[in-house]
């Protein structure tokens, strides 16, 4: 098994819930919109937090792409 295969297996997945239709879905990277209804309001439920500048903008996770603290 090559090292990139191991890295892919251990890489954390991201789990999102759509605020509009309620779909819970998983993806390898940060999602921009729901694959079902294309809504852009997503609740990040699991996975590495998305950070801009190293910390959350103002405590409002909707303002910085849905990171979880």
N, C-alpha and C positions, 0 to 999 in steps of 0.2 A: 504494500500500500504506500503510495507516495504521500509526501508531506502536505500537499495542497488538498488531497482527499480527506486527510485527518482534520485539517483546518476547517473545511466545509462542514464536516459532521459536528464539530464542536462549536461552530459559530452560532451564536444565539439568534433565534428567530424573533420576529416582532409580531405581536398579536394586537389587533385593533378591533374596535367595535364602532360601527357606523352610528352616528347620532340620529340619522334620519330613518333608515330602514331596520336598524338593529343587527345587521349582519356582523358576525364575529369571524374575522379572517386572519390568516397568518401569511407573512411574507418575509423574504430574506433581507430586505432593505426597508428604509422608511417609506411608508405609503403616502401618496399625495391625495388620493381619492378612493372611494369605495368602488370595488369592482362590479358591484351589483347595480347601484343607483347613481354612481358617479358623484355622490355628495363629497364635499371637501372637509366636512366636520367629522373628524375621527378621534376616538378616545383611545389613547395608547395604553394598553393593559399589561403588556409584558414585553421585555426585551431591554436592550441598552438604551438609555435616555438619549434623546437628541439634544445636543448642547450647541449654543451659539455663543462664542466668546468665553466659554468655560463655566457659565452659570446661567440660571434662569433669569429672564428679563425682568420680571416684576412679581413673580409668584403666581402669575396667571398663565398656566401652561398652554392655554389656547393661543396666547400671543407669541409663543416661541416654537410652534410646530408640534405641540403635544408631548413634551417631555414629562417624565414622572420623577418626582423627587424621592 
